[in-house]
Amino acid sequence: MVDAEFPVIAQAQTAAGPSFEVASLKLTEHGRDATGWSHSSLHQAPGNLTATNESLQGLIQFAYNVNQYQIVAPEWLSSDNASYDIVAKAPPDTALDQMRQMMQTLLTERLILAVHKETRTRSGYDLVVAKNGPRQLQASPDGVRGGTNSTGGQVTATHTSMEELARNLSRWLKEPVFDKTGLQGNFDFKLDYEPDPSQETDTHPSIFTALQQQLGLKLEAAKVSMEMIVVDQAERIPAEN
């Protein structure tokens, strides 16, 4: 049965393009621990793709190579009620782009997913240097392994560019963020902010305040035109494997 939040579509999207040699897609319980934390993952390796407890929205992100904020869909696609386990196999030499196309086919066949693309103008942010200038951004020498560790609003970044920081901010804010700082190279820095946007304290400021006070950077509101994936149809319960 097609989810009631979608209008009836006269002609469903048919599967096309490459397919996995074999694939299992099952609805799973989105289990959470006592703190409300749940684990989900999607791993792609030569000839193999495995998703565990992954939301339909997350699967669409992988399939169409888009960010979360580029998907227009009912809220249930990212809820605990629409989580899936997938085990899929393809030839070992299958390229990543083909794996994405195979995922599109799998979602079309098993969840009757139908989407279309359109360009929309939406709100976003430009990451710029604040009036007090960049602060506590230590230049990172070449050859250092980069990475960002973020846990509960405590961020430790190593050998990280401003472009990468903007991408992380997009993920944390669920909004598009673009690097307009003009700062070149890679940096080491720490950032401490309150991940709950409804709360802010002196020791745990909002991400907007923390960026300005701790790093001398600022998020400025901007309008962004970008391609969006609009979900027209989807079923929560998959067809049989």
URHU-V393998 format. One record per helix or strand. SS is the DSSP state (H for helix, E for strand). FROM is the first residue (numbers start at 1). LEN is the number of residues. If there is no record, write none. Layout:
[[SS;FROM;LEN] [SS;FROM;LEN]]
This chain:
[[E;22;7] [E;41;5] [E;48;8] [H;56;9] [H;68;3] [E;71;2] [H;75;4] [E;83;7] [H;96;16] [E;114;16] [E;138;2] [E;147;5] [E;154;7] [H;162;12] [E;176;4] [E;187;6] [H;207;9] [E;217;17]]
